[in-house]
């Protein structure tokens, strides 16, 4: 038996990876231990880090074709590492300067073969430790030999969460010309993994025939999965190797080709096309390039079609259909180019894959429309390239491959150099190139944050401040330098740091300035507070309590808001107006009602709120959601619920390429996360344009499920349609996902609002002011809350300590009546109220306020706990200032190189926060919030949130100590199930991995009770949803959709119209063929409990990388289905634009779809708009003689919504009808 926790962890990882879970029990044997453990211990005693590296490399290693991994392979590697250690011991010493992130990567790095993070694996290992019965061991297996063969576990998922997974099968190939000239041998096996109900990892193999004669070659279809054993690379490989030299990294060059004045977005698209299909410039004919350039000059958005047409016909044989292999650039990109907008910019990005034993690989992504920022407005959107880490690349690998990122990147005649890191994105800047004025990286840095003027700042903070210039923002009012007032903060006078600053991050702005800013932003009403940037300052600015309409445009910047010095005089002796421009980030936030989460529930429970209160709130919330579907006789109310859940109107507005709107960034439900970082580092640089902006150009189904549902509802579809019922289930499932993973329980008498300090100084310590707008109303009662009075609890995330929730008193203060939809905290007292709530401030923090009596009355607040000594000493503090770095360099070029190198080293995000939060959550559940270790872990989480900016480096010895102390915690069932659901791509109603044993488990804590309640309530509704879509084909058949085909078929037969009959038979045959091949690629929607295998995944050689591409491909095939032998359809084609033909095709596609089951969606993929029109006309014929439905243009349609007053009347009528019917 070994007591070394590192050896135990490594052994369990290996056993799970190889499918040898039965050997885990051998680790606890007192007298004996597996032979491999002895070898593990020998290397661990010499170098624990090296053991971790060997284990990780083994997990990532893919054995030669036809062979399997064994424990012998691993022990041989470890023995070699031991010999290597002794060989190098006398001559070399280990580098002691490894950073914390490197240590973390060594111990817990993600494997290329696993998408789950280290926290989930640790959860599984701890669960096996505390629940060995989950292994389901056969005693006979305990004596098995260690030389066990196992296949390689592959788990690569590139499917969208709301899309069907794809099967391993060939693409349709009606013409022989659809085959490629490439030849490949037949493939070997591939393996996928799924978690079983007991939490056990069950491995299943999906084998293909192995050709014993490796010399035998067969033609390859577009859908073949196996990569060629030798170059050339597959034309469908997602990744590209960069051509690396000693001086640069070449992404895509074009040699001596002259592209003239072609825009950068068009050049980028050509580069993306060439890289995607692995075509060298020398292989691109001059005639093809001329076609590309001609398309760009005529209509740039036609470039994609031109390139794809050339590729599909380049061998002289036209391939079947327009195979959308390369991601198509969104139409919003081309629309944006025709309009000059300050609010939105184009983002050019690259996804990069980093691994330990292979060179970096990249994939150019389609340009997207995203938010603007200060850097873009100064230097131009086309000078920046965002290099985003793939989900399989651990951030610490950036540091280990620093030399690679510090070399210039060459792309289409431009030289891009490393500028800084923001979250998981490496931002590159084009310093020179075609049609570009040369600008050095040092000049970009000095423009944003001058080095000399800020050289007392630490390197960590300097690097983090670089990201402020990349914050999503809208440029608004340019202030005169004289209109900017610098004022001091208000302090409590008590000894301390940030917590004694009572106005930290909040300034005041004049009414005239606020009015002009909002006019530029397009708002009708003035908010009380806005968040923004100006020069080197950031934070919240509020209106003064007494409005002076004649005071002019001015702004006050407090000392706490001024983060760095900027706006210095330029070379031409002028200042840059951009440094005096107010960059609007967003308006103040007010969400009513708000939601609880796991941290709030645990802390409130610790403060005395009974479990029954939360159980009742959960039951009421779920039942309100359920009633929207089960008791709703009016589809308009269901439509409004879908619109609200999906934030549909806001999403539509964001997708409109017009000069409007503030980039609010997150959906309402995402305002609170368990642990959040400072606002300057959490903003995404782009919005969801790549997904939401896409439209299938052939059948026009929206990419968002909420938009799809609303359009179907508007056409007359309801829950009797299986497809609609399935989509409604999906929306409800997404809502329940937040319940099952974060326990987001919506409660009335609560709100989420931005906090500000009292500008009048009248509020006393323990008092707040909260006034909501008159239009906010409780849906169930119709009450408008307005001014909130009485006891109220306030908190924010993070909420890891009992003191992070405070009970205060909301009062009426006449001097503060101007402030609505924000919460005003006092400036009196010994400490800022915001700082008591998880160390908050007033630069944009969001506060959860609750005045629900059931929660407020029993809650008892706790005093703030002091920082434990072991948390204080857990970090090394890197205080190196910028001046220490630049003063050691001889010139600006060396300074630039040194700064870039340091930016890579210090800017990487902290990777251990999630692990410490897991430990804190579980320990708080097992012990209590008062436990000293819970308090310690909470303080550790608070420090890790901001560690990168503060220069805090967790000591390796501290992490090893904590890992030893907390890695063996007993994980509660609700936590394990929550982690399982977070891991899964497709959350299903009623599915719980340990459901049976969980219900037998006696609930002891509040979270236990909520977990059991959640299972019971969701299972009841899941059974109801199953009955929404009927199994009987007769019941499933919508006569409105099937009648066009059936009627014309009857007429052709009865009328003896042979030509029309032949046309319809030809159409039927083509659709049947397309449908069958489509089925081979799309897995049916079956209940996950009944799945014997994990969802199918894409291999690197698969043709489609997203389901959108697959669906658009088959929609294009459907579009080309035709037959016009009869005069009937020939005349329709010439006179009516083929409308009848489209109707017949859509109608038969529907018939073919429902024939195969209620879960098929083929007809909606290929004929979405046509089916909507058929349904709308059919519904109209019931009330109008002409049978023509209402007509409206797309531009007007997307702006339409149902009036709230009308909805209120509908709800009242619904309540009355239910009362009469006795519901």
N, C-alpha and C positions, 0 to 999 in steps of 0.2 A: 504493500500500500504506500503510495506517495502522498506527501503532504505539501508538495510544491504547487501553489495555485497556478503558476504559469504553465507548468507541465500538464496539470489536469485540464486546463482550458484548451491547450493545443491538442491534447489527445482527443478530447470530446469533439473539437472541430473536425479533426481528421476522421474519426469514426462516423460522424454524421455525414460528412462528405462522401465517404466510401460506402455508405449504407450499412455500416457495422455497428448499429446502435446497441446490439446485444453485448458488445465488449465494454460498454460504458460501466456496466455493473461490476466488471472485473476490477475497476479502479478502486472500489471500496473494499476489496478483499484484504483481510488483515495480514495473512501470512504470505500470500503470493501476489505477484503483479505481472501483467503481460510483459513479454521480453522487450517489446519496442519501448516500453516506458523506461527501462534501464538506459537505453540509448538516448532517449529524450533527456533524461536527467544528467547524463554525462556532458552533453553540449550545453545545457542550461546552467550547469555549474561553472562552465568556462565563460560563456557569453550568452546571457538570456536573450539579448536582442537578435543575435545570429540565429537562435532557434526559431524565433518568430519569423525571421526572414525566410528561412528554409521552409517552414510550414506554409507560409503564404505563397511562395513560389511553387510549391507542390500543388496547392489548391488551384493555382492558375494554369498549371502545366497541362497541355493536351498531348497524350501519348501518340505514338505513330499509329497510322491506320491499321486496324485489325488487332491491336493490342489493348490491354486494359491496365488500369492503375492497380497497384497492390501495395500492401504495407512494406514489402521488401524494397520497392522503389524508393519509398520514403526513408527507410532506415539506411539504405545505401547513400543517399544524399546527406543524411545527418552524420554518418561516419566520415564521409569525405570532408564535411565542414569541420569536424574535430581534428582531422589530420591537417587541414589547412590552417587551423588556429595554431597548432603547435609549430608548424613550419614557419609561420609569420611572426611567432611570439617574440623571438630575439631581435628581429630586424625592424619591426613596425609596431607602432602604438596606435590604438584606436583614436579616432577623432572625437575629442570630448566636447566639441562645440555643437553637437547635434541639437536642434531645437526641439521644443516640446511637440510640435506637430509631427516631426520625423519619428519621435518615439511613439506617438499615437498611431502613426501609419504602420509602424512595425508590428504593433500589438493587435491592431484592430482594423487593418485596411480592408476595403472592399475587394473582393475577388471579381475578376472579369466574368466569372461564371455565376456570380450571385448578385442579384439586385438588392437584396435585403441588407440593411446596414448592420454594423456590429452590435448595435443595441438590441436588435431583434434576435440575433444569434445568442447573445448573452442571456436574453430572456428565456430562450428555449433551453439553454444549458442549465440555468437555475431551476427551471420548471422540472427538468429531468432529475435534478438533485433532490428536489423536495417532493416529487411525485413519481417515484420509480415505477409505480404500477402502470404508467403510461407507456412504458416500453413494451408491455405484453410479451415478455420473454418466454421462450421455450427453454426449459432447463437443458435440453440436449444441445442447444446452441452454445452453451457456455464453454464447451470443450472443443469448439471448432478451431482449426488450424489458422494461424495468422496469415497464411499465404492465400488470401481470398481475392479472386478476380472481380473487378467491378468496372462498369462502363463509365465513361466520362459524363458528368452531369452538366447539361447545357440548359441554361435558363435565360434566354435573351428575348425581351419583349418589346416590340416596337409598335404595338397596336394602340390606338386611342382607346380610352376607357369606355367610351360609349359606342364602340364599334364591335362588329362581329370579328372574332378571330378567324384566321385563314388556315385552311387545311394544306397539307403538303400534296399538291397535285399540279398537273400540267395546265397551261393556259390553252384556251381554244385555238385550234390551228386548222380551220377549214381549208384555206389554200395551202399548198405545200410550201409556198414561198415564205410562209411565216416562220419557218425554221431558220435559226442562225447557222452560220458556217462553222461556228465553234464546235468542237467535239469534246466530250467528257466521258470518263468511265462512269459506269453505274456506281451508285453511292453505297455507303455503309450506313450503320444505324445512327439514330439520334435519340436523345433521351430527355424527357421532361419530368418535372417534379411537381407534386401537389401535396399540400398539407391535409392529412386526414382528420376525421372528427376528433380523434384523441390527441391531436397535436403532433402525431408521429409523421415523419417524412417518408412517404411511400413512393418508391421509384417504379416507373413504368417505362417500358421500351416500346418505341414505335419503329419497327425494323423494316428496312427495305432490302431487296435482294442484293447480295454482294456478288459481283462478277469475279470468279476465280481467275479468269484469264485477263490479266491487267492490260494486255496488248489489244484486246478487243474494244473497238470504239463504236459508239452509236451517236447519231445526230442528237443535238440537244434542243429541247423546246425552250420557249421563253420562261417557262415556270420551273425549270429544273432547279433543284436546290443545292446540289453538291458542287463545291468549288473545284476548279481544275487543279490537278496536283502540281502543275507547272505553270509558269507564266505563259501567255499573257493573262492579266487579271480579268475577272468576270466583268462583262459590261454592266452587270446589275449590282456590283459591289457598292455598298454604301460609302466606303471609306477610300481615301486616296493617300498614298505615301508622298511626302514632300521630297523634292530633290534638294538634298542638303549639301552645301559646300562649307568650306572653312569660314566663309565670310557671311553667308546668307542662307535663308530658307526660301526656296522657290515654290510658290503655290501654283501659279500659272503665268508663264511668260509668253510673249508672242514674237520673239526674235526681231526680224527686220520689217515685219508687217506694219504698214501705216494705216491707222484707224481714223485719222483725221479728227474731226470735231464731234465724234460720237460721244454721247453722254456716258457718265460713269455707270449708271444703272444698266445701260445696254451692254457695256463692256463686261460688267459683272455677270450679267445673264449669259453672255457668250462663254465666259470662263466657267461658269457653273455647268453649262451644257457640255463643254469639252471634258471637264473633270468627271462629270457623272458617267459619261460613256467612255472614259479613258481614251480620248482622241487627242493625239499630239497635233500641234499646229502644222507640222509637216504632212500630216495625213488629211488635213482639211483642204479640199480643192479651192482654188481661187474663185471659181464660179459659185461655189457654195457661199463663200464669204461675201461675194457681191450680192447674192440674194439676201443674206442677213442684213447687210448695210442698207439695201434698198427698202426692206421691210421697216427698218428703224426710221428711215427718213420719211416714209409714207405714214406709218402708224406704229409706234413702238410696241404697243400691246400685241401686235401680230407677230413679233419676233419669235415667241414661243412656238406658235403654229408653224412658222416657216422652218425653224430648226428641226422640229419634230417630223415635218413632212420630208425634209431632206434626209434625215436619219432613217426613216421608214422606207425610203425608196433609193437609198444610196447604192444598193447593190443591183439596181435595175429591176427589182421585183418588189412590188408594193405589198407591204405586210397588211394583214387583216385588221382594220380598225386603226384609230389614232391612239396608239398605246401610250398612255400618260405615265411614262416611266419616271420622268423627272418632275419634281414638285413644281406645279405651275404658279407663277408669280400672281399674287392677288390683283384683281382689277383695281382695288383701292390704291395700289402703288401708282398705276398709270394715271388714275384720276387725280391723285395728289400732285403729280408732276405738272399738270396743266393749271394748277392753282397755286398762287403764292400764299402760303399760310405760315404764320409764326408759331401756331400751337402744335403743329405736328411736323415731324421730320421722317425721312427714310432712314432705316437702320439696316446696315449691312453686317451680316454675321457669318461666323464659321463655327461649326461644332468640332471640337478636338477630342480625340480619344488618347488618353495617356495610360500606358501600362509599364510595368517594371522591366520587362525583357524584350520589348519591341519599340522601334522608333515611333514617334507620334504620328497619328493619322488624322486627316481632316476631312470635313465635308462642308462644302459651301451651301448655305441655306438661302432660300428665296428671300429677296429684300422684303421688308415689312414696314408698314406705316406705324410709327410709334410716337411717343411724347417728345417734345422738344426739350433742349437743355441749353445751358449757357455756353458750353463748349461748342455745340453745334451752331449756335447763332453767331459765334465769333469766327470760327474757322471753316464752317460749312459741313453739311451732313456727310458729304462724300469723302471726307478726309479721315473718317473713323471706321475702324473695323473691329467688331466685337467678337472675340474668340471665346466661345462658351464651352465650359467643360461638359463632356458627356456625363450621363448619369452613372456610368461605370468608371469614371475617373475620380480618384480621391484628390482633394485639393492639395494635399501635401506633396503630391507628385510634381506639382508646378515648381516647388522649391528645389526638389531633387534634380529637375531638368532646367535649372535656371539658365544655363548657357544657351540652351535651345531658344528660349524666349527672348533672350537679350540680343540675339542676332536679328538683323532686318529680315522682313518678309517681303518677297517680291510678288506682286499681283498685277497683271495687265499694265505693265509699264510704270507702276507706282511702288514706292518703297515705304513700307509700313514699319514703324518701330514701336516697341513697348512704351506705354505711357504710365498706366497704373492698373491696379486690380480693384474691382468693385464686386463684392460677393464672389460668385463663381464665374465671373467674366473678366477676361484679360482684355483691356482696351488698348488697341493699337492706333497709331496716328501716322498718316501719310506725310512724311517730311519733305518728299520731293517726288517728281514724276511728270508725265505728260500734262501740259497745261497747268501745272501747279507752281506757285511761288515757293521756293525752298524756305522751310521754317524748321528750326531745330527743336528737339524735345525740350531743351532748357528754356527756349523762348516761350513755349507753351506753358511750362511750369511757372515761369516768372510772370507771365500775364495773369495767371489765375491766383497764384500765391507766391509773391516775390520771395526768393530765398533769403536775400540779405536782410530784408525787413522783418522776416519771421525766423531768423536763425537761432533764436533761443528756444523755439518749439522743439519738442522731442520728435525723433524720426517717426515713431509710431503714430503720433497725432498728426504730424505733417502729411504722412501718407494717407491717413483716413480723411483729412480735409480735402484732398484732391477729389474725392468722390462727390463733394458738395457741388462742384461745377457740372456734374453729370446727373443731378437730381431732375426729375420730371418737373417742368415748370412752364408758365406762360409769361412772356415779357409784357409788362404793362407800362406803368407811369415812370418816366425819367425825372428824377428829382434834381433840382438845382443843389449844388454842394452846400449852399447856405441854408437850404430847407431841411438839412439833415442835422438833427440835434442829438448830441451824445450826452446821456444822463446816467447817474449812478443808480444802482439797485437799492431796494429797501432791505435792510438787514435787521434781524431780531436783536442784535447786540450780544447774543450769547456766543460762547466759544464754539467753533465748529467750522465746517467747510460749506459745501453746497446746500446742506439742509438748513442752514441759518439764513440763506438768501431767500427772501419772501417773494421775490418777483423774478426768479430765475427763468430767463428765456422769453419774457413777455414785455413788449413795448406798446406805445400808443401811436395812433395815426389819425390825422385830421379827417373830418367828414368830407371835405372837398377832395382829398386824395383818395379816400375809400370810394367815393362816388365815381371818380374817373377810372379807378382800377376796375370796378365792377362793370362800368360801361364798356370798357375794352373787353372784358371777359364775357359780356353779353347777358349779365344777370339783371332781372327786373327789380329785385329788392336788395337792399344792403344787408349783408350779414353783420353780426356784432364783432366777429373776429375772423381773421384770415391768417393762413400760414404761408410764409414766403422766405425769400432770400433777397438781400441787397448788399452788394459789395462782399465783405467778409462776414456779414451778420446773417443769422438765421433765427427763426422762432415764430412766435405768434404776435400779431399786432391787433389791438382792439380799439374801438371808438372811445373817445373820452366820455365820462359819465354825463357831462354837460356839453351839448352840441353847440358849436359856434360855426354858423354857416358862412361867416365872413373872414375866417382866420387864414384862408388860403391853404395851399398844399404843403404839408410838412409831415415829418415822421421822426419819432424819437427812438433811438437805439440805446438800449441799456448795455452796461458793461458786460453782463453775463451773455448777451446775444452776440457780441463781437468776437468771432472765433479766430480771425487772423486779419492781418493788414493787407490791403489790396487797393487798387485804384490809384497807383502811383503815376506820376507824370511820365508820358511816353517819350519816344525819341523826338517826336515833332513838338514837344513841349505842351501837348494837350493831354487831357485825361480821356479815357475811353468811356463813352456814355453807358456801355453795358454794366460798368461797375456801379453806376448810380441808378440803374433800372431796377424797379421792384419786380422780382420774378415771383409770380403767384404760383404756389404749390397746390393749395386747396383751401376751401372754406372750412369753417368750423363744422364739426360733425355732431349730429343729433339723431340717434336711432331710437325710436319708440314703437313698441316695447323692446326691451333688450333680452339677452339670454345669459343663463348661467353657464359655467363650464366646470371641468373636473376640479381645477384648483379652487375655484370659488366654493364649490360644494363641500370639499374636504375642509376648507378653512372655516366656513360657516358652521359646519357640523361640529368642529372642534370648539367653536365659540358658543355652543349650547342650542343650536337649532335642531329640533328632533328629526329623525329620519323620515317619520310619517309625513312631515311637511313637504319634503322633496318628492316622496313617492306620489303624493296627491298632485303636486305640480306637474310631474311627469305624465301621470295618467290623464290629467286634463289637457295637457298640450297635445299628446298623441291622439286623443279622442277628437280634439278640434280639427286636427289634420285629417283624420279618417273621415269625419263628417263631411268634409269638402268633396269627397268622392262617393261615399256610401249613401249619403242622404241628400245629395244634390240633384234636384230635378231640373235645374236651369243651367244649361251649358255655359251661359254667360258668367255665372259666378265661378264655375270651375276654370273658365278661361282667365278670369281676373286673378285667381290664385296662382295659376301657372305664370302669368305675367309678373306677379309680385315675387314669386320664388326665384325666378330667373333674372330679375332685374332687367326685364326685356326692353322697356322703353329707354332706359339709360344705355343699354347695349346698342340699340338701334341708333341713338343719338351719337354715340362714340364712333360708330361706323360711317356716319355721314361725314364726308370730307368737306366740312365747312368751317368757317372761322368762328368757333364757339367753344364753350365748356372748359371746365377745369378737370385735370386728370386726377380723379379721386383714387384711382389705382386699384382698390380692393372692393369686393362685394361687402355688403353689410355683415354677412355672416362671418367674414374673415377679419373683422376689426380686431378681435381678441384672439391671440394665439397663446399657448401655454407660457412661452417665454419669448419676448420680443427684444430686438436689438434697437439701438438708438435710431431714430427716424432717418438720419442721414445715410444709413447703410442698408436700410431695408427696402427702399423703393425699387421697383423693377424699372429697367431702362426702357422696356417696350411693353405695350399692352398686348392683348390676345388677338392681334390682327391676323396672324398667320392662320389661325384656326377659324375664328369667327368671320373673317373677311372672305373666306373661300366660298365659292358657289359652284356646284356642279353645273357646268355651262350647257349641258344637254337636257337635263330634266329639272334643274333648279331646286332640288331639295336643300333647305338650309342646313348648315353644319351644326347648329345648336338645337338641342332637343326641345327647348322651350319655344323657340321660333317655329319649329316644325309643328308642334302641337297647336299653337295659336293659329297658324295658317290653315290647318286642317279643321279646327273648330269654326273658323270664319267661313269655310267652304260648306259647312253643314254636317261634318262628321261628328260622331259622339262616341260614347264608351261601348256601344254595341260593336264597333269596329275593332277587330283584334289588334291591329297595328296601333291604333290610338290608345287602346287599353294598355298595351305594352309600354308605350311611351309615357303615359300617365304614371304607370307603376315605376318607371325609371326616375321620374321627377320625385315621386314620393320616397323612393329608395335613397336618392341622394340626400333628401332631408333627414331620413333616418340614419344615414351614414354619419352625419354630424352628431346625432344622438349616441350612436353606438361607439364612436371613436373619441368624441370630446364631451359627450353628455351636455350638448348645447340645448338647454331647456328654456324655451321662451316663456317669460312670466310677465303678466300685466303689473302695472304700478312699478315700472322700472324703465330706465333709459340709459343709453350710452352717449356721453357728451364730452366735448372738449372742456378742459378746465382752464380758468384764468385767475390771477390774483385780484383782490378787491382794489380797484383804483381809487376808491373813496376813503379807505381805511376805517370804515365804520363797523364792519363785521368783527366780532370778538372771537377769541380762540374757541373752537368747537362749534362755530356757527357757519352756515353756508347759505347761499341764495340760489334758488333754482326755479326758473320760470320757463314753461314750454309755450310754444306758439299756439294760438287759438285753434288752428286747423288740426292739431294732433288730437286723436280721439281713440278711445278703447273700442275695438271692433265689437266685443261681446256686449258691452253695456251702453255704448254711445256716449259715455262721459268724456268731457274735455278736461284734462287735468289742470292746465294752466299753471297757476302759482302753487308750488308744493310747500306744505308746511308740516312741521312736526319732526319726529325722529326719523332718521334716514341713514342707511349704511352706504359707505363709499369705498371703492377699491379700484385697483387696476392690475394689469398683468405686468410683471410676475407677481404671484400671490403665494409665496411659499412659507411665510411666517404668519403666526396668529395676528401680529400687529399690522399686517398689510391690509386688514379690513378694519375700518374705524366707524364707530357710530357717532354721528353728529346731529345737530338740530338745524333744520331748514327754517328760516325766518323770512318775514317780509321786511324789505328795506326799500323805502321809496326812492332813495337816491340811485338805486340799482335797477329800476324798472325798465331802463332802456335795454338791458341785456336779456335776451331770450335765447333759448336753445343752447345755452352754455351754462356751466356751473361755476359760480364765483366762490373762491376760497378766501379765507381771511389772511390779512397781512399782519395781524396781531398775534402774539404768542411767542413761545421760545423756539419753535421749529415750524418750517413750512409744512402744511397739511399734505401737499403733494409728495414731499419727500418721505413722509410717514408711510405712504402707500407704495411700497416696493421701490423706494428711492426715486420717485418721479419728480418732474419739474413742470414748468409752464411753457415749454417750447412746442407744444402740440400733443401732449399726453391725453389719452382718452380714458375717461372715468366711468365706471359702472356705478349707477345710483339706483337704489331700491328702497321704496317706501311701502312695500307689501308687509302688512302687519304680521302675517304668519312667520315671516323671516326676521323682521326688525325687532319685535318685542322680546323674543327669547334670547337674542344674540347679546353676548357680553364681550366687549372689545378688550384687548390685552395691550399692555405697554410694550414699547419697542425693545427688543432684545439687543444686547451689545454684541459686537463682532467677536466671535470666539478667537482665542489666541492662535489656534492651529489653522484657522482660515486666514488669519492675518499673515502668518509666516509660510503659507502654502505656495506662494508665488515669488519668483525672482522678478525684480522690477528693472526693466531696461530703460534707463533715463538718458540715453545718449541723445544729445541735441544735434540739430542740423549743423550748427557751426563747427562741431567737432569733426563732422564728416567733410564738409566743404573746405575747411581750413587746411586739411591734410592733402588737398589736391592742388596741382600746380596751375591748372587753367580750367576754363569753363567746360571744355570737352571732358576732362577727367571728372569734374564735378557732376556732369550729366550722367556719365557712366556709373558713378558711385551712387547717385540718387536712384537710378533705375534698378540697380542691383539691390539696394536696400528696400525699395518699394515691393519687390517680389518677396523678399525675406520676411517683411513685417506685416504685409497687408492681407495675408491669407486668413479666412474665417476660422474661428475656433471650432474644433470638431468634437470636443468632449462634453459640451453642454447637455446634449440629449442623454448621455449615459448618466451624468450626475442628477439630472432631473428624474430619470427613471428610478434611481436609487432613492431620491428624496420622496417621490410619490409612494413607492412601495413601503418604505420604512415608516412614513407617516401613517399609512394604513395599518401596518402591523403594530406600531407603537402609538405615538400621539405627536401632535405638533409641539408639545412641550419637551419632548425627548431631545437631549443635547446633540445627538447625532443628526436628527432632523433639522435642528437649527443650524448646525454646521453645514449640512448639505445645501440648505436654502441660501446661505451666505455664499457658498462656493458657486452656486448657479448665478447669483447676482453678479459676481465678479467675472465669471466666464463670459457673460453676455457682452461685456465691454472690454474683454481682455486685450484684444488686438489693438484697439485704439489707445488703451492706457499703457501698453507695453508690459503687460503682465504675462509671465511665462510660468506655467504650472511646473513645479519641480517633479522630475521623474520619480523620485523617492516618495513623494506625497501621493502621486497617482497609484504607485504600486501598493502603498499602505492602504489607500481607500479601496482599491480593487480587492485586496485580501479581506478587508473588513465587510464589504457590502456585496460582493459578487455572489454570495451564497444565500441571499435573502429569499424568503418564501414569497413567491409572487401570487397575489390573489387571482381568482378565476376571472373576474371582470377585467383585470389589467391584461392578462394573457389573451383573452378574447379580443380585447381592443387592439392589441398589437397585431394579432392575426388579421383583423379586418383592415388595418392600415396597410398591411403588406399586400393584400389582395388587390388585383386590378379590377375585379368585378364583385362588388359587394352585393349580396343577395338577401332579400327579406327572409327572416326566419332561419337563416343559416348561422349556426354557432358551433365552433369546432369542439367545444367541450360542453355542449348544451345539456346532455343527459346527466353527466356528473355534476354540472353546475346546479341543476335543480334539486339534486339530492343534497347539495352542500347547504349547510345551515348559514343563513345570512346573519352576520354579526355587526357589520359596519353599514354606514349610510350608502356607500358605493355598492356594497353587496346587495342591499335591498333594491337599489335602483336597477342593478343588473338583472335581477330576477324579474322585476316588473317590466323591464324593457323586453325581455324574452317573451313574456306572456302576452303583452299587448301587441307586439309586432307579429307574433305567430297568428293571432286571431285575425289580424288584418291581411296577412299574407294569404290565408285560406280564402278570404273574400276576393282578393285580387285574382286568384287562380280561376275563379268562376266568372270573371268579367269577360274573358275571351273563351267563347264556347268551343267545345271539341267537335261538335257535330258540324259537318261541312254545310248541311242545309241551313243550320242556324247561322253559320259564319258568313254565308253568301249575302252580299249586299246587291240586291237586284238593280239598284241604280247604276252600279258599276259594271255589272255583267250583262245587262240587257242590250247595250249597243251591239256587242258581238253576237249575242244569241239571236236578236231580231234580224240582223242582216244575214246571218247564216240560214235562218228559216226562210227568209225571202228568196235567197239565192237558190235554195233547194226547191221550194214550192214553185218559184217562177221559172225554173229551168235555166237560170243564168249561169251557164257553165264557166264563162270567163271570170265572173265575180267569185264563183265557188273555187276555181283554181287559184285565184289571187289570195283568197282567205286561207286556203290550204297551204300555200307557199309561205304566207306570213306566219301561220301557226307553226310550220316546221322550223323556220328560222328562229322564232322565239323559243320554241322547245329546246333547240340546240344550245342557244345562248343561256337559257335558264339552267340546263343540266351542268354546263361548265361552270356557271356562277355558283351553283350549289357545291361543286367540288372545292371551291375556294372559300366558302363561307360556312362556318360551323353554325348549326341551328341553335336557337336559344332554348337550351334545356335547363332545368333547375340544377344549380351547381351541386346539390346534394347527390344527384344521380349520376354525376360525371365520374367516370372511372379513370379519366386521364386529365392532366392539366390542360389548360387552353393551348392550342397550337400557336407556334411562334414563327417569326420570319427568320430564315437563314440569310447569310450575307448575299447569296446569289439569287435570292428571290426577287421577282420583278418589281413588286410593289412594296414600298416601305410604309405606307399608311393605307388604311381602309378607304379613305377618301379617294386615293388614286385608283384603287380597285373599282370602286363604285362608278367613278367617272369613266373609267375604261369601258365597263359594260353598258353604261348609258350611251356612250358613243356608238357601240355596236348596235344597240337597240335603235338609235336614231337612224342608222343606215338600213334597217330592215324595211324592205319595200317589195311591192309587186303591183304592177299596173297594166296587166294584160287586158282587163276589162275597160270598156269605155267609161264605166261608172267611176272608177278610181282615177282614170286618166284625166277626165274632165275635172274632178275634184282637185287634182294636183295642179292643173293649169289655171283654174278659175278661183279656187278657194284656198290655195296655198297648202293643199294636202291635209286640211283640218279633219276631214272624215277619216283619212288613213291613220292619222295620229290617234283619233278616238278609238278606232277598231283595234289598233295595236295595244293601246293602254287597257282597253276592256279585256282583251284576251290575256294580256300579261297578268291582270288581276285574277282571272279565272284560273290560270296556270299556277299562280302563287298560292291561292287558298286551297287548291287541290292537294298540296303537299303538307298542309298543317298550318296551325294558327300562328306559328312563330316565324314564318317566312316573310321577308320584306322586299322581295325582288321587284314587284311592280312599283313600289314607292321609290325605289332607287332609280329606276329607269324611266318612269312616267309620272313623277310627282305632280307637276303642274297640270298635266292633262287630266289626271284623275280628279284633281280638285275642281277643275272646270266642269267635268261630267257630273260630279256630285252637286255642285252649286246649281247647275241648270236643272237637275232633277228635283232638288228641293224647291226651286222657284216655280216649277210647273204645278206644284200643289197649291200655289196661292196666286199665280199670275197666268193669264191665258197664253201670253206669248212665250212663256217658258224661258225667258232670258234673265239671267241673274244680274245683279247690280255690277256696274263697271266702274273701275277706279284705277288711276294710274299708280305705278309702284311708288313714286315719290310721295304721293299723298297717303297711300296705304300705311307706310311705315310710321307715319306721324300720328295715326289715328289711335285713340284710346276710348274706353268707356267712361262716361262722366261718373264721378264719385257719388253724386246725388242719386243718379239712376241706380247705381249699385246698392246704395243704402235702401232704396225702395224695394229692390229685388230681394235683399236679405230679409227685410221686414215681412214681405209676402211669403218668403220661404218659411220663416218662423211661424207665421199664422197657419200656413198649410199643414206644417208638422203638428201644431197644437190640435188642429181639427182632426187630423188622422190618428192622433193619440201616440205619436212617436216621442 
